[in-house]
Amino acid sequence: MSMIIKFAEYLTPVLKESKFKETGVLTPEEFVIAGEQLVHQCPTWKWAKGDESKSRDYLPKDKQFLVTRNVPCFKRCKDIEYMENNEKIIEEKDSDGGWVDTHHFANLNEQVMEMTLTSKDTNNSNDKPNVVEDDEEAEDMDQYLASGQLEERDEATVDLNEIKANTASKSDEQLESDIVPTRTYDLNITYDKYYQTPRLWLCGYNENQKPLTIDQMYEDISQDHAKKTVTMETHPHIPGGPMASVHPCRHAEVMKKIIQTVEEGGRDLPVHSYLIVFLKFVQAVIPTIEYDYTQNFNM
């Protein structure tokens, strides 16, 4: 966090009156309410108090920020193929070109494909039921055994000895190359007093639990947002080196747009759902970091 922003935050008064519906911002009290709902809905998230010397007096001592640890990240962003039919524009009227979720419909498309394949399998099985009719003569098992069909190799059957032989023939280096290295991330959500919104922080580790370098963490961030929406800054509650942070300057605008869209559909977005929705639209920035939000939200 730059010195100018720190100074501006110091001068900014604590928001007391709710402006959630009008502007998409939160009071510290509403942040705690939304945090309680997130912890309840997604048990992987926990409250943390951080360094006591950095504690904010407008938040409870034991609820300074939220944290979830060891979140898997199996792929780099460059490994995800961009597909236009997965794209959903969340916010389009702004100088930065809008907020676009490039993988919004990806999971939905996969679910539809899975349902289609399941349906086809079910239909095929119904077309040719493997049932012996009552009036059919049962097959003579002695003749079946004598025919040698029982000893024929079934290609669908896994040959355990063959697997063992293949594994034994591989060197240790080859076996290691078959293992996909999995990065993990610790995610934090803090309350930003200046912008009056939540702020997401990330700290990554390689498969050996060694901290990722800044360049390595940028590999797991959408290139549309790396070094723009996401920058490396000092965490407000944890001492140490810089962490990746999704800059909160646009969060209120995006949330206001979502609130309006929900209201146009004849529904209401309660303030306690803020962080669940927040994590949903921030996924566009870090599409390969698979953090847990168990409640679906459709606009």
C-alpha positions as CSV (number, residue, x, y, z in Angstrom):
1,M,0.0,0.0,0.0
2,S,1.5,3.3,-1.1
3,M,2.2,6.0,1.4
4,I,-0.3,8.3,-0.3
5,I,-3.1,5.7,0.1
6,K,-2.0,5.0,3.6
7,F,-2.3,8.7,4.5
8,A,-5.6,9.0,2.7
9,E,-6.9,6.0,4.5
10,Y,-5.8,7.5,7.8
11,L,-7.8,10.7,7.0
12,T,-10.9,8.8,5.8
13,P,-13.5,8.6,8.5
14,V,-15.0,5.2,9.3
15,L,-18.2,4.7,7.4
16,K,-21.1,4.5,9.9
17,E,-24.2,4.6,7.8
18,S,-25.0,1.8,5.3
19,K,-24.7,2.7,1.6
20,F,-24.6,-0.8,0.3
21,K,-27.7,-0.5,-1.9
22,E,-26.8,3.0,-3.3
23,T,-23.1,2.6,-3.9
24,G,-22.0,-1.0,-3.3
25,V,-19.7,-0.2,-0.3
26,L,-19.7,-1.6,3.2
27,T,-19.4,-0.3,6.7
28,P,-17.0,-2.3,9.0
29,E,-20.0,-3.7,10.8
30,E,-21.5,-5.0,7.5
31,F,-18.1,-6.4,6.6
32,V,-18.2,-8.5,9.8
33,I,-21.8,-9.6,9.0
34,A,-20.8,-10.7,5.5
35,G,-17.7,-12.4,7.0
36,E,-19.8,-14.4,9.4
37,Q,-22.0,-15.6,6.6
38,L,-18.9,-16.6,4.5
39,V,-17.5,-18.6,7.5
40,H,-20.8,-20.3,8.0
41,Q,-21.4,-21.0,4.3
42,C,-17.8,-22.0,3.5
43,P,-16.1,-23.6,6.6
44,T,-12.6,-23.4,4.9
45,W,-12.7,-19.7,5.7
46,K,-11.7,-18.5,9.2
47,W,-11.4,-15.2,11.0
48,A,-7.9,-14.0,11.9
49,K,-6.6,-11.3,14.1
50,G,-3.1,-10.8,12.6
51,D,-0.4,-8.7,14.2
52,E,-1.8,-6.9,17.3
53,S,0.2,-3.8,16.5
54,K,-1.6,-3.5,13.2
55,S,-5.1,-4.1,14.6
56,R,-7.9,-1.7,13.4
57,D,-10.1,-0.5,16.2
58,Y,-13.2,-0.3,14.0
59,L,-13.1,-4.1,13.7
60,P,-13.4,-6.7,16.5
61,K,-9.9,-7.7,17.8
62,D,-10.4,-11.4,16.7
63,K,-12.1,-10.5,13.4
64,Q,-9.6,-8.3,11.6
65,F,-9.6,-10.3,8.4
66,L,-10.6,-13.6,6.8
67,V,-8.2,-16.4,5.7
68,T,-8.4,-19.7,3.9
69,R,-5.2,-21.8,3.4
70,N,-3.7,-24.4,1.1
71,V,-6.1,-23.6,-1.8
72,P,-5.0,-25.7,-4.8
73,C,-3.9,-24.2,-8.1
74,F,-3.5,-27.0,-10.6
75,K,-2.9,-24.9,-13.8
76,R,-1.2,-21.8,-15.0
77,C,-3.5,-19.1,-16.6
78,K,-1.7,-19.5,-19.9
79,D,-2.8,-23.2,-20.0
80,I,-6.5,-22.2,-20.1
81,E,-7.7,-21.7,-23.6
82,Y,-9.7,-18.5,-24.1
83,M,-13.2,-19.2,-25.4
84,E,-15.5,-16.4,-26.4
85,N,-18.7,-18.4,-25.5
86,N,-17.4,-18.6,-21.9
87,E,-17.2,-14.9,-21.5
88,K,-19.7,-12.7,-19.6
89,I,-19.3,-8.9,-19.3
90,I,-19.9,-7.9,-15.7
91,E,-19.1,-4.2,-16.2
92,E,-18.5,-2.6,-19.6
93,K,-18.8,1.2,-19.2
94,D,-15.5,2.4,-17.9
95,S,-12.1,3.7,-19.1
96,D,-10.3,0.4,-18.4
97,G,-12.4,-1.6,-20.9
98,G,-14.8,-3.1,-18.3
99,W,-14.7,-6.1,-16.0
100,V,-15.0,-9.3,-18.0
101,D,-15.2,-12.8,-16.5
102,T,-13.5,-14.9,-19.3
103,H,-14.6,-18.3,-17.8
104,H,-18.1,-17.4,-16.5
105,F,-19.9,-20.1,-18.4
106,A,-17.0,-22.7,-18.5
107,N,-18.3,-24.8,-15.6
108,L,-21.9,-24.6,-16.9
109,N,-20.8,-25.9,-20.3
110,E,-19.0,-28.8,-18.6
111,Q,-22.0,-29.6,-16.6
112,V,-24.3,-29.6,-19.7
113,M,-21.8,-31.9,-21.5
114,E,-21.7,-34.2,-18.6
115,M,-25.5,-34.3,-18.3
116,T,-25.7,-35.0,-22.1
117,L,-23.3,-37.8,-22.0
118,T,-25.0,-39.4,-19.0
119,S,-28.3,-39.1,-20.7
120,K,-26.9,-40.8,-23.9
121,D,-25.5,-43.6,-21.8
122,T,-28.8,-44.1,-20.0
123,N,-30.7,-44.1,-23.3
124,N,-28.3,-46.7,-24.9
125,S,-28.6,-49.0,-21.9
126,N,-32.4,-48.8,-22.1
127,D,-32.4,-49.6,-25.9
128,K,-30.5,-52.9,-25.3
129,P,-31.3,-54.2,-21.9
130,N,-29.2,-57.1,-20.8
131,V,-32.0,-59.2,-19.4
132,V,-32.7,-63.0,-19.9
133,E,-36.4,-63.5,-20.7
134,D,-38.3,-66.1,-18.7
135,D,-39.1,-68.1,-21.8
136,E,-35.5,-68.2,-23.1
137,E,-33.4,-71.3,-22.5
138,A,-30.4,-70.7,-20.2
139,E,-27.0,-71.2,-21.7
140,D,-25.2,-74.4,-20.9
141,M,-22.3,-73.4,-18.7
142,D,-20.3,-76.6,-19.5
143,Q,-20.4,-75.7,-23.2
144,Y,-19.5,-72.1,-22.4
145,L,-16.4,-73.2,-20.4
146,A,-15.4,-75.7,-23.1
147,S,-15.5,-73.0,-25.8
148,G,-12.6,-71.1,-24.1
149,Q,-14.5,-67.7,-24.1
150,L,-14.0,-67.3,-20.4
151,E,-10.2,-67.3,-20.9
152,E,-10.3,-64.7,-23.7
153,R,-8.8,-61.3,-22.7
154,D,-11.3,-58.6,-21.9
155,E,-9.9,-55.3,-23.2
156,A,-12.0,-53.4,-20.6
157,T,-10.4,-55.3,-17.7
158,V,-7.4,-53.7,-16.1
159,D,-4.4,-56.0,-16.1
160,L,-2.8,-55.4,-12.7
161,N,0.4,-57.3,-13.6
162,E,0.8,-55.2,-16.7
163,I,0.5,-52.0,-14.7
164,K,3.1,-53.2,-12.3
165,A,5.5,-54.1,-15.1
166,N,5.1,-50.7,-16.8
167,T,5.7,-48.9,-13.5
168,A,8.8,-51.0,-12.7
169,S,10.2,-50.3,-16.1
170,K,10.1,-46.5,-15.5
171,S,13.0,-44.6,-13.9
172,D,12.4,-42.4,-10.9
173,E,12.8,-39.4,-13.1
174,Q,10.0,-40.6,-15.4
175,L,7.7,-41.3,-12.5
176,E,8.3,-37.8,-11.1
177,S,7.5,-36.3,-14.5
178,D,4.1,-38.1,-14.4
179,I,3.2,-36.2,-11.2
180,V,1.6,-32.8,-11.8
181,P,3.1,-30.2,-9.5
182,T,0.4,-28.5,-7.5
183,R,0.8,-25.0,-6.2
184,T,-1.3,-23.8,-3.2
185,Y,-2.4,-20.3,-2.1
186,D,-3.3,-18.7,1.2
187,L,-6.1,-16.2,0.5
188,N,-7.0,-13.3,2.8
189,I,-9.9,-10.8,2.7
190,T,-9.4,-7.5,4.5
191,Y,-11.6,-4.5,4.9
192,D,-10.2,-1.4,3.1
193,K,-11.2,1.7,5.0
194,Y,-10.4,4.1,2.2
195,Y,-12.4,2.3,-0.5
196,Q,-14.9,0.9,2.0
197,T,-14.9,-2.5,0.3
198,P,-13.4,-6.0,0.9
199,R,-9.9,-6.5,-0.5
200,L,-8.4,-9.9,-1.6
201,W,-4.8,-10.9,-0.9
202,L,-2.9,-13.9,-2.1
203,C,0.3,-15.7,-1.1
204,G,1.5,-18.7,-3.2
205,Y,3.6,-21.7,-2.5
206,N,5.1,-24.4,-4.8
207,E,4.6,-28.1,-4.4
208,N,7.4,-28.1,-1.8
209,Q,5.7,-25.4,0.2
210,K,8.4,-22.9,-0.7
211,P,7.0,-19.3,-1.3
212,L,6.4,-18.4,-5.0
213,T,8.3,-15.5,-6.5
214,I,6.4,-12.5,-7.7
215,D,6.8,-13.5,-11.3
216,Q,5.5,-17.0,-10.5
217,M,2.4,-15.7,-8.8
218,Y,1.7,-13.5,-11.8
219,E,1.5,-16.8,-13.8
220,D,-1.6,-17.6,-11.9
221,I,-3.3,-14.3,-12.5
222,S,-5.3,-13.5,-15.6
223,Q,-3.1,-11.5,-17.9
224,D,-5.9,-9.0,-18.4
225,H,-5.5,-8.1,-14.7
226,A,-1.8,-8.8,-13.9
227,K,0.2,-5.7,-12.9
228,K,-3.0,-3.7,-13.4
229,T,-5.9,-4.9,-11.2
230,V,-3.4,-7.1,-9.3
231,T,-0.3,-5.6,-7.8
232,M,2.2,-6.5,-5.1
233,E,1.7,-4.6,-1.8
234,T,2.3,-4.8,1.9
235,H,-0.5,-6.6,3.8
236,P,-2.1,-4.4,6.4
237,H,-2.3,-7.0,9.1
238,I,0.7,-9.4,8.4
239,P,4.3,-8.3,8.6
240,G,6.7,-9.5,5.9
241,G,7.3,-9.1,2.2
242,P,4.8,-8.0,-0.5
243,M,1.7,-10.1,-1.3
244,A,-0.4,-10.1,-4.4
245,S,-3.5,-8.0,-4.0
246,V,-6.6,-7.4,-6.1
247,H,-6.9,-3.6,-6.0
248,P,-10.3,-2.6,-4.6
249,C,-10.8,0.7,-6.6
250,R,-13.5,-1.0,-8.8
251,H,-15.1,-3.3,-6.3
252,A,-17.9,-1.0,-5.3
253,E,-18.8,-0.2,-9.0
254,V,-19.0,-3.9,-9.9
255,M,-21.0,-4.7,-6.8
256,K,-23.4,-1.8,-7.5
257,K,-24.0,-3.2,-11.0
258,I,-24.7,-6.6,-9.6
259,I,-27.1,-5.2,-7.1
260,Q,-29.0,-3.4,-9.9
261,T,-29.1,-6.5,-12.1
262,V,-30.5,-8.6,-9.2
263,E,-33.2,-5.9,-8.5
264,E,-34.1,-5.7,-12.1
265,G,-34.9,-9.4,-11.9
266,G,-37.3,-8.8,-9.1
267,R,-35.0,-10.0,-6.3
268,D,-33.0,-8.6,-3.5
269,L,-29.3,-9.0,-2.7
270,P,-28.8,-9.0,1.1
271,V,-25.7,-7.4,2.5
272,H,-24.7,-10.7,4.3
273,S,-24.2,-12.3,0.8
274,Y,-21.6,-9.6,-0.2
275,L,-18.5,-11.7,0.2
276,I,-19.9,-14.8,-1.5
277,V,-20.8,-12.6,-4.5
278,F,-17.5,-10.8,-4.2
279,L,-15.5,-14.1,-4.5
280,K,-17.7,-15.0,-7.4
281,F,-16.7,-12.0,-9.6
282,V,-13.1,-11.9,-8.3
283,Q,-12.7,-15.4,-9.8
284,A,-12.3,-13.8,-13.2
285,V,-8.9,-12.4,-11.9
286,I,-7.6,-15.8,-10.6
287,P,-9.5,-18.4,-12.6
288,T,-7.1,-21.3,-11.7
289,I,-7.1,-20.8,-8.0
290,E,-9.8,-23.1,-6.8
291,Y,-11.0,-21.5,-3.5
292,D,-14.2,-22.7,-2.0
293,Y,-17.5,-20.8,-2.3
294,T,-20.2,-23.4,-1.9
295,Q,-23.2,-21.2,-2.6
296,N,-24.1,-20.6,-6.3
297,F,-25.2,-17.2,-7.4
298,N,-26.9,-16.5,-10.6
299,M,-27.7,-13.0,-11.9
